[in-house]
Amino acid sequence: MLCVQHQDDCPPGHVGQRLADLGADLVVVDARQGRLPDPREFDLVVSLGSDDSAHDDSVPYLRQEREVLETAVRCEIPVLGICFGAQLLSVVLGGSVAPLPDGPEIGWLPVRTAEPALVNAGPWLIWHLDAMTVPPGAVSLASTDRATQAFAAGRAVGLQFHPEVTIAAAQVWAAHYRDHLVGLGIDPEALLDEVRAREPESRRRAHELTDRVLERLGFSVLDAGTCHPF
């Protein structure tokens, strides 16, 4: 399974751990470091988060990764996009991405879910500056008042929120964006304390969500802790 990572502080995290627990052979590649693999060599493509914008064509790796996702979709290879990865997936499927008009959406927030058996109401850690539309022909799975939070289209699922986030990743985010968070009226330490307090629950829910998404994408997730394509 291919995981496309865009920066060191946005690793596969809890989602990657669950895939590994299920026996997946994870190949994590950095989109900034040259040519991406052919997605046809993998059973699943996971595109992760980034500070970059999916609508910014000046991002060096953007065109190449868009082509990877286009190939995967065309060849019916399952795709999971998370945050930036979901936004890029939306664009590939004919949707659009634009900055949130009233500034970033950040915090542990509940979502309105159209399919609670797939995406529960949370709360989930939401942290994004851009918003994506539900692509034509796709199904909206979850949203907040401000943005789409999840969609599905064929063998592709996009998640705007961050089920993958770990304490280690959140510590880097809180430190790196400290001034930005304070400017938005968000206490970085309080946010990080909430990440720590919710860690056992968020890890469990991330693993459960990963299982359900895999099943939606056409994998059989067995009770014994393994998965395989149908």
C-alpha positions as CSV (number, residue, x, y, z in Angstrom):
1,M,0.0,0.0,0.0
2,L,1.4,3.4,-1.0
3,C,1.3,6.4,1.4
4,V,2.2,9.7,-0.1
5,Q,3.6,12.0,2.5
6,H,4.3,15.7,2.0
7,Q,6.0,16.8,5.2
8,D,7.7,15.2,8.2
9,D,5.0,16.2,10.6
10,C,2.1,14.7,8.6
11,P,2.9,11.0,8.7
12,P,0.3,8.2,8.3
13,G,0.0,8.0,12.1
14,H,-2.9,6.1,13.6
15,V,-4.2,5.2,10.1
16,G,-0.8,3.8,9.0
17,Q,-0.5,1.9,12.3
18,R,-3.9,0.3,11.7
19,L,-2.9,-0.7,8.1
20,A,0.3,-2.2,9.4
21,D,-1.7,-4.1,12.1
22,L,-3.8,-5.5,9.4
23,G,-0.7,-6.9,7.6
24,A,-0.3,-4.2,5.0
25,D,3.1,-3.6,3.5
26,L,3.3,0.2,3.7
27,V,5.5,2.0,1.3
28,V,5.8,5.7,2.5
29,V,7.2,8.1,-0.1
30,D,7.9,11.8,0.2
31,A,6.2,13.7,-2.7
32,R,9.0,16.3,-2.4
33,Q,11.7,13.8,-3.2
34,G,11.4,13.1,-6.9
35,R,9.3,10.7,-8.9
36,L,6.3,9.0,-7.3
37,P,5.8,5.3,-7.9
38,D,3.2,4.0,-10.3
39,P,0.0,3.5,-8.4
40,R,-0.9,0.5,-10.4
41,E,1.8,-1.4,-8.4
42,F,-0.3,-1.0,-5.2
43,D,-3.6,-2.2,-3.7
44,L,-4.3,1.2,-2.1
45,V,-3.1,4.8,-2.4
46,V,-3.2,7.1,0.7
47,S,-2.5,10.8,0.2
48,L,-1.7,12.6,3.4
49,G,-1.8,16.2,4.8
50,S,0.2,19.2,3.9
51,D,0.6,22.9,4.5
52,D,0.4,23.4,0.7
53,S,-2.8,24.2,-1.1
54,A,-4.4,21.8,-3.6
55,H,-5.3,24.7,-5.8
56,D,-1.8,26.1,-5.9
57,D,-0.2,25.0,-9.2
58,S,3.2,26.4,-8.1
59,V,3.6,23.5,-5.6
60,P,6.4,21.5,-7.3
61,Y,5.0,18.0,-6.7
62,L,1.3,18.9,-7.3
63,R,1.0,18.0,-10.9
64,Q,2.8,14.6,-10.5
65,E,0.7,13.6,-7.5
66,R,-2.5,14.7,-9.3
67,E,-1.5,12.3,-12.1
68,V,-0.9,9.5,-9.6
69,L,-4.4,10.0,-8.2
70,E,-5.9,10.3,-11.7
71,T,-4.3,7.0,-12.7
72,A,-5.5,5.3,-9.5
73,V,-9.1,6.5,-10.0
74,R,-9.1,5.5,-13.7
75,C,-7.7,2.1,-12.9
76,E,-10.1,1.6,-10.0
77,I,-7.3,1.4,-7.5
78,P,-8.7,2.4,-4.0
79,V,-7.7,5.8,-2.8
80,L,-7.9,7.4,0.6
81,G,-7.2,11.1,0.9
82,I,-6.7,12.9,4.2
83,C,-6.9,16.7,4.6
84,F,-4.7,18.0,1.7
85,G,-4.9,14.5,0.2
86,A,-8.7,14.7,0.3
87,Q,-8.7,18.1,-1.3
88,L,-6.4,17.0,-4.1
89,L,-8.7,14.0,-4.6
90,S,-11.7,16.3,-4.9
91,V,-9.9,18.3,-7.6
92,V,-9.0,15.1,-9.5
93,L,-12.7,14.0,-9.4
94,G,-13.9,17.4,-10.7
95,G,-14.5,19.2,-7.5
96,S,-12.8,22.4,-6.3
97,V,-10.7,23.8,-3.4
98,A,-10.6,27.4,-2.1
99,P,-9.6,29.2,1.1
100,L,-12.2,29.2,3.8
101,P,-13.7,32.7,3.6
102,D,-13.7,33.3,7.4
103,G,-10.3,31.9,8.2
104,P,-9.2,28.4,9.3
105,E,-11.3,25.8,11.0
106,I,-9.4,24.3,13.9
107,G,-10.3,22.2,16.9
108,W,-11.9,19.1,18.2
109,L,-15.3,19.4,16.5
110,P,-18.3,17.1,15.9
111,V,-19.5,16.5,12.3
112,R,-22.9,16.0,10.8
113,T,-22.7,12.6,9.3
114,A,-24.8,11.2,6.5
115,E,-23.5,7.7,7.1
116,P,-22.8,7.2,10.9
117,A,-21.9,3.5,10.2
118,L,-18.9,4.8,8.2
119,V,-18.0,8.2,9.7
120,N,-19.3,8.7,13.2
121,A,-20.0,12.2,14.6
122,G,-16.7,12.5,16.4
123,P,-15.5,14.9,17.7
124,W,-12.5,14.7,15.3
125,L,-9.5,17.0,15.1
126,I,-10.2,19.4,12.3
127,W,-7.4,21.7,11.1
128,H,-7.6,23.3,7.7
129,L,-7.3,26.6,5.9
130,D,-8.9,25.5,2.6
131,A,-12.2,23.8,1.9
132,M,-13.2,21.3,-0.8
133,T,-16.4,20.7,-2.6
134,V,-18.1,17.3,-2.9
135,P,-17.1,16.3,-6.5
136,P,-19.7,15.7,-9.1
137,G,-21.2,12.2,-8.7
138,A,-19.7,11.7,-5.2
139,V,-21.6,11.2,-2.0
140,S,-21.3,13.6,1.0
141,L,-20.5,11.6,4.1
142,A,-19.9,14.3,6.7
143,S,-19.7,18.1,7.1
144,T,-19.5,20.9,9.6
145,D,-21.3,24.2,9.2
146,R,-18.2,25.5,7.4
147,A,-16.9,22.7,5.2
148,T,-17.3,19.3,3.7
149,Q,-15.5,16.8,6.0
150,A,-15.8,13.5,4.1
151,F,-17.0,12.2,0.7
152,A,-17.0,9.0,-1.2
153,A,-16.9,8.4,-5.0
154,G,-16.5,4.9,-6.3
155,R,-13.4,3.4,-4.8
156,A,-12.2,6.7,-3.3
157,V,-12.8,8.3,0.0
158,G,-11.8,11.8,1.1
159,L,-11.5,12.8,4.8
160,Q,-10.9,16.5,5.6
161,F,-10.4,15.9,9.3
162,H,-7.4,14.2,10.9
163,P,-8.0,10.7,12.2
164,E,-4.3,9.9,11.7
165,V,-3.0,12.6,14.1
166,T,-0.8,11.4,17.0
167,I,0.5,13.3,20.0
168,A,3.9,13.6,18.4
169,A,2.5,15.2,15.2
170,A,0.2,17.5,17.2
171,Q,3.1,18.7,19.3
172,V,5.0,19.8,16.2
173,W,1.9,21.5,14.8
174,A,1.2,23.4,18.0
175,A,4.8,24.6,18.2
176,H,5.1,25.5,14.6
177,Y,1.8,27.4,14.4
178,R,1.8,28.8,17.9
179,D,1.7,32.5,16.8
180,H,-1.0,31.7,14.2
181,L,-3.1,29.9,16.7
182,V,-2.8,32.6,19.3
183,G,-3.8,35.1,16.6
184,L,-7.0,33.1,16.0
185,G,-7.8,33.1,19.8
186,I,-6.8,29.4,20.2
187,D,-4.6,28.4,23.1
188,P,-2.0,26.0,21.7
189,E,-1.3,24.4,25.0
190,A,-5.0,23.8,25.7
191,L,-5.4,22.3,22.2
192,L,-2.4,20.0,22.8
193,D,-3.7,19.0,26.2
194,E,-6.9,18.0,24.5
195,V,-5.0,15.9,22.0
196,R,-3.3,14.1,24.9
197,A,-6.5,13.6,26.8
198,R,-8.3,12.2,23.8
199,E,-5.4,10.0,22.6
200,P,-6.8,6.6,23.6
201,E,-10.2,7.4,22.3
202,S,-9.0,9.0,19.1
203,R,-6.6,6.1,18.3
204,R,-9.5,3.6,18.8
205,R,-11.8,5.6,16.6
206,A,-9.1,6.1,13.9
207,H,-8.6,2.4,13.8
208,E,-12.3,1.7,13.6
209,L,-12.7,4.3,10.8
210,T,-9.8,2.8,8.9
211,D,-11.5,-0.6,9.0
212,R,-14.8,0.9,7.7
213,V,-13.1,2.9,5.0
214,L,-11.2,-0.2,3.8
215,E,-14.5,-2.1,3.6
216,R,-16.0,0.7,1.7
217,L,-13.1,0.7,-0.7
218,G,-13.5,-3.0,-1.4
219,F,-11.3,-4.7,1.2
220,S,-12.3,-7.5,3.5
221,V,-11.3,-6.7,7.1
222,L,-11.2,-9.9,9.1
223,D,-11.8,-10.1,12.9
224,A,-8.4,-11.8,13.2
225,G,-6.8,-8.5,12.2
226,T,-6.0,-8.9,8.5
227,C,-7.3,-7.4,5.4
228,H,-7.3,-8.4,1.7
229,P,-8.9,-7.1,-1.5
230,F,-12.2,-8.7,-2.5
